[in-house]
Amino acid sequence: MPVNMTQKRARKAQRRKQVVAEKRRAEAIESSLPARIRRAADAPIQHCYLSDTLFDFGMGMLVLARGATPYHLSFSVFLLDTFSLGIKDVMFNTIEGQAFERYLAVMDDDGSVMVAVDPSYARKLLRELAAWSESIGFAPHRDFATVERLFGDVSADASDAVFRFGHDGKPLYIAGPGDTPAVVRRRIERLQENPGDVGIETAA
């Protein structure tokens, strides 16, 4: 009998551990980036902005914000390079409405202005830029596919915009201040391996 009771207690303790482990896994899934994006994508779109100098300078930001009200938002930011690197970085966060306005004001400090664009235009831009940059050797940021789902049921096909990437028809790699010589060399080599039918320019 004592042995049987010990076995029962051991099995009960094991079940408790399994329940706790499953609960922790469920909590981790619910707090993961894909789950947060999925929940946020159910809210109405409140803002969609793009740097007005994106195609002039080749660099800019795209911002999409959703929320049940304008006062508490979930938003994504995409750092874009339309000259070569494509979707360089992505970010997702939640923010209060007034803080979001201040965030946009900081983006305007670089000489560009954040202008409102149609979400279908924005989604088409992201998808076509990601495809183009990948065709010349630069895959989009690893979280791009996940964060891009914030667009929800917005259809890229609803936009008839036509985009031209590169500079004067050619990929142009502009090394950033944080790019090490090794990174610069690796990116130039990648472009040289996949030039297609156009030439390659580089600028430091």
N, C-alpha and C positions, 0 to 999 in steps of 0.2 A: 504493500500500500504506500509506504513513504516514497518508494522509487517512482510509482505511478504519479503521485502528487508532484514530485520534482519534475517529471516529464511534462505534466500539464502546465506547470508554471513556466517552464522553458519555452513551450510552444506559445503560451500567451505572451511572453516577453518578445518572442520573435515576431508575432503578429503585430504587436505595438510598434516595433521597429519598422516593419513594412509599411504600416499606416503612416507613421511619421515621415518616412522616406518618400512615399507617394505624395503626401501633402506638400513636402518641400519641392518635389519635382513639378507639381502643379503650380505652385507659387512662382517658381523660376520661369515656367512657360508663360504665365500671365504677365510677368514683369519683363519679359524679353522684348527686344525691339520689334520683331514681327507682330507680336500680340498687341503692343502699344499702337503700332501703325494701323492694325486692323480695326481697333476700337476708334481711333481718331478719324479714320476714313468714313465713318458713319455720320459724322457731323457735317453741317453745311460749310461750303467754302466761303470764307470771309475775305480773303485777300489772295491775289496772285500778282507778283511783281517781278520785273526783269530790269537789269541794268541797261540804260538806254545807249551806252557806248559799247555794248558787248561785241558787235560786229566791226566796230571801228578799231578797237584796241585788242580784240581777241580774247579778252578776259572779262568776266563779270559774274554776277550772282543771279540766281533765280530763286524766288521765295514763294512757297505755297502755305497758306494758313487756313485751318479749319477750326470751327468751334460752334457750340450750340448758341452762343452769344458772342458779340465782339469783345467781350471783357475777359474771357479766358480762352486761350488759343493753344492748339497744337500745331507746330509748324516745322517745315523742312526747308533747308537751305542747300542749294547745289552750287558748287564753285565750278564754273565752266571755262574751258579754253577752246575756243572755236578755231584756233589756228593749228593745233596739233593734238594736244593731250586729252581733249574731250572732257569727261566728267572727272575732274581732279579730286573733288572731296564732296562729302555729303554730311548733313547733320540733321538731327531731329530732336525737338525739345518742346516743352510746354512753357507758356509765358502769360502774364497778365496783359491786357490790351494796351495800357499806357506804356508799359515796358517795351512792348512790341513796336510802338511808334518811335520810341527812343532808339531801339535797335536799328530800325530803318534809317533814321537820321544819321547814325554812325556810318552806315553803308554809303550814304551820299557824300561823306567827307572825302572820298577818293577822287572826286571830280566827276563822277557819274551821278545820274539821278535814277532812282527806282521808279519805274513807270508801270501802271497797271496793264496787264495783258490777259487775254482770254485763256482760261485753263487748258482748253484743247490745243491752242497754239503752243503753250508751254510744254505740254506733254509730248507733242509732236517734235518740238525742238530737242528735248532731252533724248528721245528714242533715236532720232536720226543722227544726232551728234554722237551718241554712244556707238551706233553702228559704224559711222564713218571713222571715228578715231580708232576703233578696234580693227578696221580694215587696213590701217597703216601701222598697226602694232601696239596700240595703247588701249588696254581694256579699261572699262569704267571702274570707279572706286568699288571696292568689294561689297559695300552696303547699298549700292545704287539700286539694284533690283528690288530690295526690300523697301527702302524709303520711297521709291517711286510709286509704290502702291498707295501712298497717301492720296493720289489722284483718284482712287476709287473707280467709279464708273465713267469718269471723264473719257471721252473718245478722242484719240489723236486724229482719227479720220474725219472728225467734224471740222478740222482746220484745212484750208487749202493753201497755207503758207508754203513757200519754196525757200529752202535754206541753202546757202553756199558757204562751205567751210574752207579753211585754209586762208592764205593771203595771196591775192592775185592768182588764184588757182593752184597754189602750191602749199604744201605743209610748211609752216614756219614755227620752229621751236625757239621760244624765248626763255632762256634760263632765268629762273627766279633767284632771289637773294639767298634762299635756303638750299639751293641745289649744289651738291658737292661736285667736284670735278669728275668723280666716278659716275655719278648720276647723269651728268651732262653727256659724258662719253657714251654711256650705255644707251641713252635715248637717241643720240645722233646715229649710233650704229643700227639701232632698231629701225629708224627711218630709212637709212641707206639700204637695209635689207628688203624693205617693202615700199619702194617709191612709186609703184604703179606706172602711169604714163606721164607723171609730172616730175618736175625737178624738186629739189629740197633746198631750203634756205635755213640758215641758223642765225640767231642774233643773241648776243650776250647781254 
